[in-house]
């Protein structure tokens, strides 16, 4: 018996009429898998909400009235402990809300001015620490937003940098910057009565963060500051 070979056109017709299906070895037709549903693109938050407003980095100016405290301890002779409260003179922070809602502080700088440690702590004349600044870079926190996306609270550990100088007989001498690690920090965002946003920063770092020549130890740093757009 003679079998005629199918031409290309006949093969193409069979594929079209058969819907492109392929017969499996058991004589059945495998099911056609449906196309996956497209994943919708996330929609941006409305600009009228705080979260939508913070989709772009916003600069907040630190208001006077914030404070920080630290404790100085002297190791010579009888241990002497002195707690000092420092006014925060100014500064700024740049805040953004990520697409997933996490709050980010791109930069923060706080100006403290000068600290006077008494002669009791640093005999015989005391010690003046000058031009004190505290800063951080790139803090990102898991954040809880209110249902209307108007207010938020984020918290995460960070690392602060302490820059300062020493008043000496020959003038103001810069001291080496100090890294203060594992500082729990919170950031609250709330709308003010004028419609602008207010940012409140609070941090508490228990324990020692600086020891100077085995004589003085600085411990227990706390700070609280408010900033507005």
Residue, then its C-alpha position, 0 to 999 in steps of 0.5 A: x500500500x502506498x502512503x502519501x506524505x502530507x504537504x506543509x499546507x495540510x499539516x498547517x491545516x490540521x494544526x489550525x483545525x485542531x486548535x493547536x492541541x497536541x495529542x499525548x501518548x495516552x490518547x488524551x488532550x492535555x488541558x490548556x493552562x489559562x494565562x495568569x492574571x496580570x498583577x495590578x500596579x500599586x497606585x500612589x497614595x493621594x497627595x492630599x494625605x500625609x503619606x502621599x505628601x511624603x512620597x517625595x523627600x521633605x525637609x523639616x526644621x527643628x524647633x527650639x525647645x528640644x532637649x537631650x540629657x546625658x550622665x557624666x561619671x568620674x572614676x578618680x577617687x570617689x565616683x561622682x555622677x553628674x546628669x546634664x540637660x542640653x538644649x537643642x538649638x536647631x537642626x533639620x531632618x529629611x523625611x520620606x515615605x517609601x512606596x510600602x509605607x516605611x518612613x525613611x530619614x535620609x539625614x538628620x542633624x541636631x545642634x547642641x552648642x556647648x556643654x560645661x562639665x563642672x570642676x567636681x567632675x573634671x578637676x581642677x577647672x572643669x571642662x568645656x565641650x564645644x560645637x556639639x552636633x548629633x547626626x544620622x544618615x539613612x534610617x528606615x523603619x517599619x511604620x504604622x499609619x492611621x486609617x486615613x494615612x494622616x499620621x504615622x509612627x515608625x521605630x527602629x534602631x540606628x547609629x548616631x554620630x557625635x561631633x564635638x570639640x574641646x576648649x583648651x588653652x590654645x583654642x578650640x581643638x576638634x575631638x574625634x567623632x564618636x559613633x553611638x551604636x544601637x540607639x532605639x529611635x522613634x519618629x511620629x508624623x502628625x498634621x498640624x492645624x495649619x495643614x503642614x506636618x510635624x515630626x517628633x523624634x525621640x531616642x534613648x540610649x542606655x549605658x556607656x557610649x564614650x570613655x575619655x582616657x579612663x577618667x570620664x564616662x558618658x552614659x544614658x543619652x536621651x533626646x526629644x525634638x520636634x520639627x516642622x516643614 
